[in-house]
Amino acid sequence: MKSIRFLGAAGTVTGSKHLLTSDGVRLLVDCGLFQGAKLWRERNWQQLPIPIESIQDIVLTHAHLDHTGYLPRLVRDGFRGPVYCTAATAELCAILLPDSGRLQEEDAAFHARHPGTSSHQPAVPLYTEQDAQQALALMRTLALEQSLALGPQARLTLHPAGHILGSCFADFLLGTGGDQRRILFTGDIGRLDHGNTQALAAGPARVDAVDYLVMESTYGNRRHPDVDIAPQLAQKLRTALERGGVVVIPAFAVERTEKLLFLLKHLLEAGQIPRVPVHIDSPMAIQAMEVFIAHAQDLDADTRGLIARYGSPHQWPELHFDSTPEQSKALIAAAGPFIVLSSSGMATGGRVLHHLARRLPDPRNLIVFVGYQSPGTLGELIRDGHNPVYIHHAPIAVQAEVAAFEQFSDHADDEELLRWLGAFTHPPRATFLVHGDPDAAQALQQRIATTLGWKVEVAAWLQEVPLT
């Protein structure tokens, strides 16, 4: 029997985990953390509904924690099989996963010092930095378009997804002879039209035909603004900096920080914003910068041109890397004007929480969101005008100016998704939509069914579908 079971990213945009079964062989596509609202985060503590030792292999589509961040817990609970991904994904996971483990330990220590703030008594981490290191030891890298046999009846090929550096589609061929099925998992699909967003990855690969398609729907009900972001961003930054404010940008440590840096460098050199210090207060982002420079040959032509024009960010005189806790604390206490990029991008943890607690009450300051804010996250609450918000269980007044620019998103929007699907020469037998809020997934389902006439459904959590 061949089947797919949706163990995550069904009904929400996080926790991607899809179990692919073929004649007794079990493969897990992605192994992500649930993030956002407490309802979702509590699922990280629930045991998977299958024996962990029955999972033969894991395949990762890219490095973001909502696709990889549960892996250390799975290893802690007994998984010992290989984890396949691209080389860039493995390098980024070597940054993201240990950092996630440290944050888990820090959160547990905080809750231990403040009884009653955690539902776990005693407070324990979901996993540790050491668990993350053990997970990294299981990673095996594959080149794009390289085919690998995962057994006598399963073959894997990775295709570029254009989402972030190292992202890929996971393409499986199951069975033998006339009983074969081709199943494609998109992970997250990158932009088809980058416009002026300072894109860092080439677009997604064209796919002609598959039997079953499992695809994301994050922006299934939205269109990215078709305008040049630079003038809008420059005006917001210039106004805040000229009034002596601090600009806080909750930054996604992988990909969007690099986009922002090159755009900020362009604005500085063009004289469109004051020449103020720009701080990167994120150890992950600092490390990730090295990976991007090392993989410059994998980036699109425009980005290679930016690197050739401006050189490595490590050489820019206005850029400061605040790697130590002492540097971060000094920056939090400092007076403006300056710009600080600090993770996490949805303000769910990390150093940015301290910057927000310090800067939100001052109307001179500006908070800029540059990507998707999942429901229930602090980022969504601030963006949507909640006042006060709670940081470290303390109420914080929101007096600072708040702006959001979704042009920086690395996800294809609804029109781009339809265009990508339109290149198929034959419709899949069935398409399953995952990794989207219910409204977005349902809107995309209707558009695909109406426009293309395909059989498509929104996946449900723990649903299992046969691959007939």
N, C-alpha and C positions, 0 to 999 in steps of 0.2 A: 504494500500500500504506500502511496505517495501522498503527502499532505503538507500544509503550512499551518502553523499555529501561532497566533499573535500574542506574545507574552508581554508586549509593551508597545508604546507609541500608537495605541488604538484608543481613540477618544481624547487624545492629548498629543502635544508636540514633543514629549520627552519619553525617556525610558525605552528607546528602541531595542527590541529583542524579538526576533522572528525565528521560530523553530521549523526547520525543513527536514522532513522525514522521508526516507526512500528505502523501502524494503529492509527496515531494521536499522539503517544508518541515520543518525541524528546529527544535524549540523545547525549551529546557531549563527544567524546573521545579525551582527551587532550585539552589544552587551552594555546598554546604556543605563545611566542613572535617571530615575524620575526626579524632576526638579519642579519648582514653582509652589503651588498650593500644598498645604499640609496633607490633603487627601491623596495627592500623588506621591509626596515624599515618603509617606508611611508604607507605600508599596515596596520601597527598597528593603524594608525589614521583613517582608513576607518571603517565605521559602518558595522557590520556583515549584510549579506543580508537576515537575518531572524529576527523576533521579539525576543529580548532577553528573554522576559517573557514566550516565548513558549518552552524554554529549560527546561526540567523537572529535569534532573540530569546531572552531569559531572563526568567522570571517568578519573583519571590520571594514566598513565602507569609508570611514574617515575618523579623525582623532577627537572631535568634540565630545565632551563628557556625556552628553545625552545619547551618545552612541558607543562609548567605551567605558564610562565611569563606574559601571557595576562589575567590570572584569576582576578587579582585586578582591571583591567580596566572593565572587564565584570561585576564584582560586583559593581563597581562605576556606571555603566550604568543600574543597576537594577536587576541583577541576584541574586536570593535569595534561590535557591534550594540547596540540599546537594551535596557535592563533595566527591566522594569515592576514596580511595587510601589505600595503605598499611601503617602501623604505621611508618616505617622508612621513607617513602616518606613524610608523614605529618611532621615528625620531621625535615627533611631536608628543606622542604618548609618553615618551621617556621624560618629558617636561610636565605634562598635565597630570598624569596619574599619581606620581609621588607627591605633587603639590596638593592634590585632592586628598590623599591620605593624611598629609599634615593638617589640613583644614579639618578633617574628620576628628583627628586627635585633639586639636585645639577646641573644637566645639564641645567635645565630650568633657574636656577639662573645665570649660566655662560652666557647663551645666552641673558638673560635680561641685563647683564652688557656689552655685546658686540653686539649691534644691527646689524642686517644684517647677523648674523651667523646662524639664524634659519629660517625655512620656516613658523613658527608659530609666528604671531604678535598679541598680546604680547606673549612672550615665556611662555608656560605652560607645566607642567609635564604630561606625558601620564597617570600616576597615582601617588599616594603619599604613604608614609609609612603607613599612617592610612588606606588607601584603602586596602593595603596588609593585615593589621591586621584584617580587616573585612572579607576578603576572608578566612583567616585561621580559623575563627570562624565557617565557613560552612563545614569544613572537617570532614568526618566520616571514620573511619578506618576499613578495612577488613583484615582478615588473608588470607594468600595464601591457595588456594583450598577451601575456604569458599564460599558457594553459597548464593546469596541474590536475593530475588524477588524485582524487580523495578516496579512492577505493575502486573496485572493479566496475561500479555502476554510477560513479559520480565524478564529474569533471568541472573545474572552476576556471573561469577566465575573468580578469578584471579589466574594465574599460574606464577611461577618464570621465569623471562626473562634473568637473568644472566648478565645484563648490568651494573648497579650500585646497591648499597645497596637499597633494597626496590623496585626495578624495577619489572614489571610484564607484562604479556600478559593479555589483557582484552577480555574475552570469553563470548559472548552473545548468549543466546538461546531465539529466538523471536517466538511468535505465540503459538498456542495450537494444540493438536491433530496431524492430518496429514499435517497441514500447518505451520510446524516449520522450522526455518532456524537457522543454527549455524554460527556465524560470529566471527572471531578472528582478533583482532588488536594487532600487535606485539609490538607497541612502538618501542624501540630500542632493537636489539637482541645482547646478549653478545657473547663473544668468546667461541668457542668450544675447541680450542687448545690454552691454555694460555702460554705454553712454559716457557720462563724465563722472563715474563713481570711483575712478582709480582702481579698477579691477586688478586682481593679482593672479587670477587663474584663467586659463583658456576655457572655452565653453564645453558643454557636455558632449559626449560622443553620440553620433547618430546610431540608432538601432533600427533594424529593418523589420524584424518579426520575432516574437517569442510566444510560447504557449500561455504563460502566466506572467503577469506584471504586478509587482508590489512597489508602489511609488508614493512619495511624499506629497503632502497637500498643505504645507504651512501657509502659503500665500494663495490658496485656492479660491479666495473670494476678494482678492485685492490686486491692484495694479500699482507698480512702482511709479512714482511721479516722473514724468518725462521732461525734466528741467535740469539745467546745469546747477548742481548743488553749490559750486564754489561761491557765487555772489551772495547767496542766502546765508551760507555759513560764515563768510567773511563779515557780513554786516552784523550778525549776532555777536561774533567774537570781538569785533572792533568796538562795538558799543559797550560791552561788558568790561573789556580791558581798559578802555579810556576812562571809565568811571572808577578804576582802581580795583575791579573785581577779580575774583579767581574763577576760572573756567574749569569745571570738573566734568570729565568725560568718562563715564563707566565703560571700560573698554573690554572687548572680547580679546583675550590674550592671543588668540590665534586668528590671523588674517586681518581683522578690521583695524587693529592697532597699526599695522603696516600701511594699510590704505590711508588712514588718518594722517600718519606721519608724513607721507609723501605729499598729501594735499596741503597740510599745514606748512611744509617746507616751501611749496609753490606759492602759497599766500604770503609768506614772510618775504620771499625773494622778490615778489611782485609789488611789495609795499602795500598790500591790501589789508594787512593787520599789523599792529605795532610789533616791533621786534622784542618780544618778551621771552623769558625762559619757558621752555617746554619740558615738563618732567614726565618720565615714565616710571611710575611707582607701582611696578608689578614685576616681581622676579620672573614669573612665567613669560611675560611679554619680552623681557630682556633676553631670555634664553631663546625664545622662539625667533627673535630677530636673526640670530645666528643661523638657524635652520633655513630661513627664507633666503638669506644671502647665499648660503651654500647651494641652494637649489634654484638659483636664478635662471638656469637654463630651462627649467620646467615652467616658468612663468610666461605670460603672453608678451607679445612684441612691445606693446605700449609700456608695460612695467619694466621690461629690460631697458627700454629707452630712458625711463625715469631714473633707474639705478645708474645708467651711464651718465646721465646729466648731472645728478646731484650726489652720486657716490653713496657709500654706505652711511646710514644714519649714525653709526658710531663715530663718524668724523665730523658731524655737524656741530659747530660751536654753541648753538643755542639749545642743544638737546642734552638733558641731564638724566642719567640713569640712577634711580634711587633704589639700590638693591638691598641695603641693610635696614633692619627695623629702626635704627637710630636715625638714618636719613629720612625715612618715612615720617617718623614722629616730628622731626624738625620741619619738614615740609607742611605737615598739618598745622603747625603753629605759626607758620610764616605769613606775612602780609602780602597781598597782591600788588601789582597784577602779575599773573602767570597762568599757564595752562598745565593741567595735570591729567594724564591718562592713567587710570588704575582699574584693575579688574576686581570683581567680575562684571561682565557686560549687562547683566540683568539685576545687578546689585543684590545678589543672593548670598554673598559672602566676600571674604578677602579684604584688602586694605581700603577699597573704595568706600566701605561702610564708615570708616573713621573720617574720611574726607567729607562725605555727605553730612554726617552728624555735625561737623564743624562749619560747613559752608551753607547748608540749607537755610538757616535762620537769617542770613544777611541778604537783603535785596540787591546789593551791588553784584552779587555772584550770579553765575550762569551754569546750569546743569544741562549737558547735551547728551541725549541718547541717540545711538547710531545703529541700532539694530532691533530685531524683534524682542519684545518684552512679553514673556509668557504670563498668562493670567495667574494672579496670586503672588507674583514676585514684587519685591520692593520697587523695582524699576517701573513696573506697570502702575503701581499706586502713585508714585511721584509724577509720572508722565500724565496720568489721568486726573491730576488735581487734588488728590487726597491731602488733607491737612488737619491735624498733624499726621505724621507717619511714625512708626516705631522702629528704632534701631537699637539693638542690644537691650530690648525690652523697655526702652525709655522713649517718651514722646518727644518728637522733634518737629518744631514749627517749620513750615515750608514757606519761606518768604523770597527765596531766590527765584530768578527767572528760569523757566524750564523750556527746552526746545527738543524736538525729535526729528531726525532725518532718516527715513527708512530707505533712501537711495543707497545707503551703505550695505544693505542686506546682500548676503551671498546666496539667497534662495531665488530661484525663478518665480516670477509672479504668474497669475492665472493665464494671461495671454501667452507668455513664454512657454508654460507647460503645455498648452494646447498646440503651439507650434512644434514643440519637440515631439509630441505624440503624432502630429500630422505627418511626420516623416516615415512612420511605419508603413510598410507595404501591405501588411495583413494585420487585422486586429487580433489581439490576444483572445484566447478562449474566455478569459476573465481577467479583470483588473481590480486590484484591491488597494484602497487608499488608506494610508497610515500617516503618522506624524503630522497631524493637523488638529486644531480645535474643531469641535463638531460643526460649527457654522461654516468654516472654511472647507472642510472635507465634503460636506453635503452640497455646498455650492459648486465645487469642482466636479462632484459626481454628476450633477445635473447638466453641467456644461459639456462634459465628455459624452454623456448619453445622448444629449440633444444634437451636439455638433458632429460627433463622429459615429454615433449609433452603436457604440461599444457596450458590452455587458460590463458594468462596473458597480462595485459596492464599497461602502465604507466599512473597514474592518472593525470588529468588536474585540474588546479585551478578552483573552483566553479562547476566542473562537478558533476552531479548527476546520479547515476546508480541505476536502479531498482534491487531488490533482488527477482527474479522470482522463 
